[in-house]
Amino acid sequence: MKAFAAKFSDLSGPTNPTGILSPAFLALKQALDRGDEPDNVLQALYDWLSQRNITPAQVDKILDLPDMQSAYDALIGLVGGKLSPKALPPAVQQTIQRAIQRLAAKYVQGRERELDQERERLSTLRGRYGVESAPSVVRRLLSS
């Protein structure tokens, strides 16, 4: 994560309507205001949300919502601070949406990696213990 220095203007505006005086919130605010890289925005988001006792797993649940707008609204709700999803500047909205897309990509990559590891484990067990799959049993019985 990038180092940052707070200015007086960072303590107000549409991305800090209640003037939260938290270094973690200010880091998130600056990442959003700068249109920072999605990974930096996600890190700042996790840092801020951890102070509110919101876990990454709770953030991941927004991915179960039906569309990007619902996920965006839910994420803004998690951030809190009386932020209004519609009142944020368009550049900030786009930055948040890019962060949500990155969150989804990381989630999918992680789950795919877990599935690959489980498939490998199952293949090892199948070979070690001579476990046959249902289709192979049917083919063997039909060919007999």
C-alpha positions, 0 to 999 in steps of 0.5 A: 500500500502506498504511503499517504499524507492527509490534507485539510481538503481530505477531511470533507467532500462527498467521499467523507461526508461525516468527516471521519478522522481515521487514518484507515478511512482517509487512506481509503478516501484518498485511494478513491479520490485518486482513482488508484489501482484496484488492489490498492483500493481493496487493501485500503477498503479491507483496512478500513472495514477491519476497524469496523469488524467487517471481515473479507468474507463478509465483503466477498458476500457482495459478489452473490448479489445479482449485478454490479449496481447491487454489489456497489450499493452494498459495498458503499453500505459496508463502508458506512460514513453516510456515503451516498452511492449516487452522490459520489463523483463518477470517477469514484464510482468507477474506481469502486466498480473496478475494485469490485471487478478485481475482488471478483477476479481474485475470488474466482482465482482462489476458488479455482485454485482450491478446486484444482487442488481438490481434483488432484487429491481426488485423482490421487485417491482414485489411483491409490485405492482403485476407485472407479467413477460411475461412468467407467463402471457402467462402461466396464459392465456393458462391455462384459 
